[in-house]
Amino acid sequence: MWALFIFALALILRLAYLFQAKSVDPVFYQPIMDALYHHEWAVSIIKGGWLGKDAFFRAPLYPHFLSLLYRIFGINLLVPRIAQSMIGSLNCVLVAMIGTALFNKRIGIIAGIIASVYPVFIYFDNELLIPTVLIFLVLLGTYMILKLDSTKVSKGAWFYTGVVWGLAVITRPNVLLFLIVLPFWIAQKLKKKCATALLYCGVGVMAMIMPVTIRNYMVSKEFVLVAWQGGTNFYIGNNPDSDGFTAIIPGTRKTWWGGFYDAKRIAEETLGRTLKNSEIDQYWMKQGIQFIGNEPMRALHLFLKKAYLFFGGVEISNNRDIYFFSHMTYLKFLIFNLPLFQFPFGLLFPLALCGICIFLCQRGDWYSSKRRANIILILIFIMSYALSFIIFFVCARYRLVVIPFLIIFASFVILFFIDTIRSKKYRGLLVPLIIFIVAYVFFNANIFKIQQYNPALNYLTLGVAYKKMGKTDDALESYKRALKFDPNDAEGYSNIGNIYAERKNFTMAKQFYLKAIEIDPSSAKAYNNLGNIYFEIGDYAEALECYRTAITLEPDYQTPFYHAGLIYKRLGDYAHAESVWVRALEINPGNERIRRALERLRHP
């Protein structure tokens, strides 16, 4: 019954948030950044097949999970969120089960209830992002290990445990660091029986990873174990300009695809040749290692900063501002970022740290070598998983996977305080309270003065969503509010130009596009859109020049190819029109608009 209660409580809270966000959040049906990338990847799997055409840039399980839902229920953005709300609710039950296995039923129930109401879980369970599925796999894999009998080794049980952890790896490869350490724990616990357990667990892990590796080699002729973004991410978090959390390579554009193409272009220009994906990754990995070698003290300071930010109270946003968008819903009452009060993580981690210290330092009737070994397993996971991100860069959603375990330790210390007060052994509270207060002040002090709130970016995001919804007046108002906060926001000017262009006010559109280019000369979209204005007013020479610049800045950007071909066709230069469109189809054979235009050109 307690499991059913926890599941029901969690599901009610998640569905309440889901349907409230659906009504008040314009970005709900207009995902951005990573969420949009996952959605588009899932759609491409349905349309183009599961095999794909290149080695995976990111781990593939989550987009394939989305594509499965899309195949069954149709392509929409509501069903995955309902499914994730259910998985997230099940995660809360797993937290309770692991808490019970580690300590006792009382602690398990407290942990499950805390997980149910934990607001950042509720927020991310409704995002088209990886954490919900990954948390489920990690919790399930951990519970399976804890329930395995150390007196006899079940080959099947260890194999399926390995399968679950293998699925976690192809969801988030950072899990590999834990799996590298796990055999030492298994060897210590099982002693002479460890060989069989390691063998079958390892086979289970590889049974999930190897199909991905083989597929990567089949389509790219490169050895890519799971995905090839590791080197790029390593340099993002280890370079002279890194702040430890901004996911942008210095000198590249802030847009997802713009940054992707710039990272590729810089590597190829530096080495003077076309590079394979794995070679691009290796290039940026070497740049990061070179930074550490050249400036070890600066790199150490950056590492310690990232470690502090990983466990600090501030929720560092990566795709969109957690505080801004969550506060559109009832979560505004549960998520805070105030001086010395960063709730919930700013309270959770000091409690969990206090609980860990109490367990490791005290003894009691409930204390046993088996329980200690299981607690050590959890600590190994927390430390290895945290390290796997700290060596790259950090943000709020990356630490979500360790939060269930922190909740269990926090529940342990809460019950410890309650039992100690009931027994009137107040002296036993002194040291734990000192640990808690010191940890609370330190991790809520925001030592590095992280202030991620960016009103300009938030209103720009709202404007883009409103524009896609057809609410151009709301979009225009949002863009103007963004420019009030940041007058040098090139994207804001470009987006306002788009609205004026749609309204056939070409004079105003041209002014805003020119302002965007003045601020950001690398904006391929601004050049393309300015070219469209020249196209509309009949200045074909200027239009072609803008399209050429856009293509130079972003070679895989298809739109300027299409428009340039239209101009050549209108000028009667069919040969140039054909060559431009053929070149575009070589880059992206799936561009149906250009393919149809080329067919009409050849067969009028």
N, C-alpha and C positions, 0 to 999 in steps of 0.2 A: 504493500500500500504506500509506503514512503517513496518508493521509486515512481509509482504512478502519480503521486502528488507532486513530486519534483518535476516530472516531465510535463504535467498539465500546467503547473505554475509557469515554467519556462516558456511553453508554447503560447500560452495566453499573452504573456508580456511581449513576445516576439511578433505575434500576429497583430497585436494592438499597435505596435510600432510600425509594422509593415503597412497596414492600411492607413495609418495616420500619415506616414511619409509619402505614400502614394498620392494623397490628397494635397499635401502642402509643399512637397519638395519637387521643384521643376526638373531636377537632375535625375529623378527616379526613373523616368523612361528615356532619358538622354544620357547614358553613362559616358564617362570621360576616362582618359588615360588608360590605366591597366584594366579597369572594368570593361571599357570599350574594346580594348585589345583582346580580352578573353571572349567577349561576345562575338566579335568579328571572326576570331579564330574558330570558334564553335560553328558559326554559320558556314565558313569556308570548308570545314570538315564535311558537312552535309552536302554541300554543292560540289566539292572537288574530290571527295574520298578521304579516307583516314590516312593514306600513305603520305600525301603531301609531296613537296618538290625540293625540300631543303632540310638540312639538319635542324633540329629544334633549337630555337634561340632561348626558349624557356621550357621548363618542365611541362610535360604534356597532359598529365592526368586530369587536372581541373577543366581545361577546355574540352576534353573528350567527355567528361562528366556532363558539362553543359550541353554538348552536342547530342548526347544520349537523351537528355530531357527534351531537347528541341525536336528530335526525331519522334518521340512518343507523343508529346503534347503540342507540337507546333512551335515555331520560332516566336517567343514572346519573353518579356522580362519579368513577369509575375511568377510563373511556375518555379523557376530556379530559386527565387527568394522564399517561396513557401516550402520548397524541399529543404533549403538550408535552415529555415526556422525549425523544421522537424529534426534535422540532424543536430542543430545546435541544442535543441531540447534534450536529445538523446545524450549529447556530450555532458550535460549537467548530471544525468543519471550515472554516467561513467565516472564522473568526478566523485560522486557519492560512493560508488562501488570501490573505487581505488582508495578513497579515504577510509572506508570500512576495512579493506584488506590491509592497509598500512597501520591503522590504529584501532578503531572500534566503530560500532554502528552510530554512536552519538556524533562523533566527529565527522563521519561520512555524511550523515543527514545535514549537519550544519554546512558542510562544504557544498553539498548539492544545492541547498537553498541559496547560498551566496552566489554560486555560479549561475543560478537561474535569474537572479536579479542584477547580476553584474552588467552595468550599462554598456560598457565597451563591447562585450560579447553580443549584446542585443543589436548594437549598431552594425558590427561587422557581419553578423549572421544574415543581414539583409543587403550586403554589398556583393557584387559579382567578382569576388576576390577569393583567394585560396584558403585563408585561415580556417574557416568552418570545417571543410573537408579534411584538412591536414590535422586539426585538433582531434577530430574523430579517430583518424588512423593512429595517431600517436597514443591517445588514451586507450584505444582498444589494444594496441600492441603492448603497451605497458601493463594493462590488466592481465593479458594473456601470460606475460612473463611472471607476474606476481602469483598467479594461480597455478603455475606449473609445479608439480611435485618434485622436490629436490632428491627424494629417496629413490625414485625411478624415472628414467628418461623415456618419455613418449616421443617416438620419432615423428609421428604425424602431428602432434601438438607443436613441436618445435618447428616443423616445416611450415605449418600455417601461421605461426608467429612470425617466421621469416617473410612469408608472403605479405602480411600486413605491413611490416616495416619496409619491405621492398616497394609497396604501393606508396608509402610515405615518401620514399626517396624520389620517385618519379612525380611526386607532387611538389616537393621542395628538397632539392639535393643537399641542402645544409644538414639534413638528418644523417648524412653519411658520416659526419664527424663523430656522432654518438655511436654509430654502428662500428666504427673503428675501435672505440674504447670498450664497447659492450663485451667482447670476448674475454677480456681480462676479468670482468665481474663474474661472468659465467664460469670461468676456470676456477675462480676463488670459491664460488658457491658450490659447484658440483664436483670439484676435485677431480678424481679419476674418471668420472662419468662425463666430463665436459666435452670430450672429442666427438661423441655421437651427437650431442646437442648442437655443437658448433657446426658440424657438417650439415645437418638437416636444416638448421636455421639459415646457414649460408646459402644452401641450395634454394630455399624459399625466397630469400632476398634476390638472388641472381635470376631466378625464374621470372621476376617482375622487371628487372632492369635490362636484361639481355635483349629482349625483343625491341626495346627502345634503341639500344646501341646498334643492333643489327639493322634496324630500319634507318637510322641516321646514316650508316655506312652505305646502304643500298641507294639512297637518294642523293648523297653528296660525295661519296668516295672518301669521306673523312672519318677518323675515329673520334666520335663525340659520345661520351658515356651516356649522358642524359640531355644536356643542353650546353650551349657554348657562350653564355653570358658572364661566366665567372670572372674572367680577366678584366672585362669592361667594368664590372661592379667593384672589383678590387681596386682599380685605379680611381674610380669615383670616390672611394673612401680613403685613398692613400695618395694624395697629391698635395703640392704646396698650397693650393687654394681650397682644399676640402674643409668643410665645417663639420663633417662627421655624419650629416643627415641629408643634405641636399643631393638628390639623385641625378646630377647633371655633370657631365665631363666639362671642365673649364674650356671655353672657346667654342662650345657647340650650342645649337639652338635649344630653347626650353621645351619645344613641342616634342611629343613622343617620337614621331617619324623623323622630324628634323634632326633631333639629337642622334638618332640611329644612323642616318646617312652621313652626318658630320663625323661621327666616330669612325666610320668606315673610310671616309674620304681622307681624313687626317692621317690615318695609319698608312693608307696606300700612297699618299703624297710624300710622306716621310721616307718610306722604303722604296719608292719609285717603281712600283709594280702593282698589278692587280693581285689581291689577296683572297685566299679562301677564308671562310668564316672562322675556322679554328686558328688561322694565322692572325686574323684581326684580334681575336681573343688573346692569343699569346703575346701580341705586340703590346696591348694595354696592361697585361699582367707584368711584363718586363718593365714597363714604365713605372708601375707601382712599386715593384721590388727595387728599382733604381732609386726612387725617392727615399725609401726606407734606408738603403745603403748609404746614400749621400747625406741624409739629414736624420740620423738615428734618434737624436733627442727630440727633434720636432715630431717625428713619427711616433715616439713613445708618448709624448704629450697628447697627440691626436688619439692614440689608442685609449689612453686613460679617460679622455673626454668622452669618447664613444661608449666606454664601459659605464661611465656615470650617467650618460643620457639613456642608455638601455634600461637602467634600473631607477632612473629619476622619475619624479612624479608627473612631469609634463607629458601629455600625449602628443608626440611629434607626428604631424600629418604628413602623408606622402602623396596622395592623389588629390584630396580635397580636405579643407579645414574641418576636422572632427568637431571642434567646439561650435563653429558657425552653423554647420548643417545639422548636427544632432540637436541643436537648440531650437530648430523648427518644430520639434516634437516634444513629447513629455520627458525626453531624456535631458532637457534643460534643467530639470530638478535633480538630476543624478550625476551630471558631469560638470566639474568645476575646474577652473584654472585661476586661482587666486593666490596672492602672496602667502606662502607657508600653508596653503590648503589646496593641494592638487588632488582632487578626488575623482576616481576611486584608487588609482594605482599608488598615489602618494601616501595613502593609509594602508593599503594592502601589503606592499613590499616591506615596510618596517615591521608590521605584525608577523609576516612570514619569516623574516630574518630573525626576529625574536624567538619564534617557535623553533626554528632550526637550532639556534644556540641552546635553548632549553633542552631539547632532545639530546643533543650531542654531549651536554655537560652533566645531565642529571641521570639518576638511576631510580628504578622503582619496580614494583611487582610486574608491571606491564612490559618492562624492558627485557628484550631477549636478543640473542645473536641473529636470529632469523629476521626479526623486525629491523634491527640495525642494518643488516645487509640490504633489505628492501629500501630503507630510507637512503642508504648510500647510492643505490641505483637511481633513485629520483634526483638526488643531488648531482650525480654524474650527468644525467640528462640535462638538467637546468644549466649547469656550467658549460657543457660541451655545446649545447644549442645556442646559448648566449654568445659564446666565443665565436661560433660559426658566422654570426652577424657582426660582432664587434670588429673583426678583422676586415670587414667590408664597410658597410655603413648601416645606420640604425634608423628605425621609425617605429611608431606605435604598433602597427599591425605585425611587425616581425617578432615582437615579444609576446604576442597573444598565446602562443603555444605553451609557454612556461607558466602562464597565469593559472591554469587549473591546479597545478602542483603547489603554487604559492598560496592559493586559496585553501588547500588542505592544511598546509602548515599554519596559516592564519587561523583556521578553525581549531586546530590543536591548541594554539596559545590562548584563544578565547576561552575554550573549555578549561584550560589550565588556570587562568585567572579566576573563573567562576568557582571552580572546585577549591582553589586556595583560599578565596574569600569565605566560602561556606565553612571551611575547616578552621577559619580564623588564624591561619598560619601566615600572618601578614609579613613577617620578615622574609618569607620566601618570594615576595613580590618585588623586593627592592632591586635586585640585580636585573631581572627581566624588564622592569619599568625603566631603568636607566638605559638599557640596550634599546628599548623601543623609542624613548624620547630622543636619544642621540641619533638613531637611524632616521627618525621622522624629520627632525630638523635638517639633517644633512641632505637627505634625498628630496626634500621639498624646498630647499634653499635656492634652487635654480641657479647654481653657481655660475654657469656660463651664460646666464641672462637670455635664455632661449625665448624669443617672442615671435612665434610663427604666425600670429594673426595678421593676415594680409587682406584688408578690405577690398583693395583693388582687384586682386585675383578672385576673391569670392564673388564679387559683383560681375566680374567678367565671365565667370563660370555660369552664373545665373543667366546672364545675357545670352550666352551661347545656347543654353537649354530653352529659354523662351523663344529664341529665333527658330530653333528646330520645331517647336510646337506651333509656329505660325503666329505667335504673339509678338509682332514686331514693335509695337509701342512699348510693351514691357521690356523687350530686349534693348531698345534704344535708351530707355531710362536707366537700365542697369549699366550699360556701357558708359553712359555719361557720369553716373555715380562712380564707376571704376576710375575714370579719368580725373575726377575730383581728388581722389586719394593718391593717384599716380599719374601726373600729367605726361610722363614719358613712357607710357604703356603703348607700344607700337601696335599690339594686337587689338587694343580697344579702338584705336583710330581706324584700323583696317576693317574691323567689324561694323563700325558706324558707316564707313564707306560702302559696305555691302548693302546695308539697308537703303541708303540713298540711291544706289545703283538700281536696286529693285524697283524703287519708286520713280525711276527714269530721271532723277535729278543728277545728271552726269557731272555738272559743274561742282556740286558739293561732294559727290563721290570722289572725283579726281583730287580735290583738295585733301580729303582725309587719307587717301591712298598715298599721296606724295608725302604727307606728314609721317605716315607709318614707315615709309622707306627712308625718310630722313633720320628717324630714330633708330631703325633697324634695317640697314642695307642688305642684310642676309635673308630677308623675308621673301621666300619664293612665291608665297600666296599673294602678298601685296603686289608684287610685280605682275603676276598673272592677272589679278583683278584690275590693275591699272591698264594692262593691255586690253582687257575687255572693254574698258571705257573708250580707249582710242579706236577699238574695233567698231563700237557702236556709233561713234561720230565720224567714222570713215577715214581716220588717219592710220592707214594700214602699215606704213613704214614704222611709226612709233610703236604700234601694237606688236609687230614682229620682233622689234628690239626688246620689248618687255618680256615676250614669251621666251626668247633666247636666253635672257638673263635668268628667268625662273628655272628653265631647264638646266642651266649651268649650276645654279645654286642647289637644285634638288633633282638629280638626273632621273629618278624613278617617278617623278611627279607627272601624272598622265594628262591632266587638264590642259596645260599649255601646248602639248603636242596636238591635241584635238583642235584647239582654236587656231594654232598656226596653220594646220592643214586646211581649215575652212577658209582662211585668208588666201592661201595659194590657189585654192580651188576657185574662189570668187575672182581672183585676178587672172584666171585661165591658165595658170602654171600647174597643170595636172601632174607633171613629173615630180615637182617638189612636194606637192600635196601627198602623192603616193609614197614618196620616200620617207616623209615625216611620219605618216601613219604606220608604215611598215616597221620603222624603227621603234615606234611606241609599242607595237604588238610583240616585237622581239623581247622587250622588257617585261611586258605583261600580256601574254596571249589571251588572258581571260577578259580583257576590256571589250565588252560587247558593243559599246557605243562607237568606238573607233573601228572595230571590225565591220559593223554595218555601214559606217561612212565610207570605208575603203571599198566595200562591195558595190555601193551605189556609184562610187567614182569609176570603178572598172566596168560596171554594167549599168549605165544610166537608163 
